[in-house]
Amino acid sequence: MESTINEMTIWGLVADASLLVKIVMLILVSASMLSWYLIIWRSSELSRLEKHNSQFHKKFRQTADLDSLNTADKNKPTAVAIEGIFQTGLTEYNRYIMLGSLFQDKVIENVERAMMVNIGEQELQLEKGLSYLATIGSVSPYIGLFGTVWGIMNSFIGLSQVEQATLNTVAPGIAEALIATAIGLFAAIPAVVAYNQLSKRAGDLSTRYYHFGNELITRLVPRPSHSVTDKD
């Protein structure tokens, strides 16, 4: 009996598991692989945005002529992060200044509205993939538990068909069932930790977008506006 128990291995238990438990394990392994892909992808993407923000923000504060920073081009893809917010705000501001038919505060209000639209679109990009991580983190333990319950149930059904129950009879079935729970936790824990960290970083970027929008408005307000109609 002891030799049989000692010879049990993880791979052997997985290979001997019932079809349903194998399917559960396959789903959990796939979920784990997907979560790691999302973690690496979103981490690298957020790192790229954070670096881009720092570089452009430094340039923004060191440049007196904002128009010289506006690199918007119809033939180029729309800029991202705070550079995209800057291009949207400055382009909108210059457009209304050229029209010369609005109050200064009305121009600023329209600029703010345009930047809010841009920020909203970028926030959607920041949240990409996070919902999948949250789903994997919350559902995986239950999927693993389902596989465990099913495996233990089969073990007890098999146990009822033998005259004498021994540890050697019960242990393999219970062990293979518990593997499903272990894989579920293996998939869930990194997903939950990564979701919390990536959500915080995405939230920090979003907050920085709003702060930059306010800073840009502050820079635009005192700019010469001779083309804007001054009405009392």
Secondary structure as UniProt FT lines:
FT   HELIX           2..6
FT   HELIX           10..16
FT   HELIX           19..62
FT   HELIX           66..69
FT   TURN            74..75
FT   HELIX           81..99
FT   HELIX           104..126
FT   TURN            127..129
FT   HELIX           130..159
FT   TURN            160..161
FT   HELIX           167..220
FT   TURN            221..222
FT   TURN            226..227
//
